[in-house]
Amino acid sequence: MLWNLLIGSVLLGVVHAAIPNHWLPVVLIGRAEGWSERETLGVVALSGFFHTLSTVLIGVLIGAIGLEISSRLEDQTRLIASVLLVFMGLIYFAMHNASAPHEHIPKGLDRPGRSKRAIVTTLSVAMLFSPCLEIETFFFTAGTLGWPAIITLSIAYTLVTIASMVALTAVSFKGLAHLNWHWLDHHEKRITGGILIVLGILTFFIEL
């Protein structure tokens, strides 16, 4: 089941990091401020770190709850984890037509006259206080496997998310920023819901 979680977290991390409101505003701000590619990549990596930090901290807490529940309901642990994943996936499908894409980065940071330190600080704080809740169900499932699974999932999700954001930012310097990202923004919750549902089914029927 750990392999299922890792594969799911990698997919979810890549898909979620590819959503433009995670990194594209930083690219545009960097261009407006005249930052070099290296400076922009550094700011994206830093904001990505704070984004995953809050997400992982909440995830560890949820994982601890999963660990406690699994110790009391050992025989039902796998069923509970599977049902929870599928249930959350269905919720995200239902949310598709009910909510607009969430914004992580405040508007107006590209206005001239701001210092680089102020911009970076604002970006970091904004990302810290906007954790992504899609991955948290994975942490609950990891909690049923013990602390090694929780730690492994935390590291994998952090590395994949930051690496994906940095990679997309690097490619954006070759013109990717001019592409139309509306489709991914619009279908984010459907993609997330699909990943959760598939993982829930695999967790129940396949034990790797």
Disulfide bonds with the S-S distance in Angstrom:
none
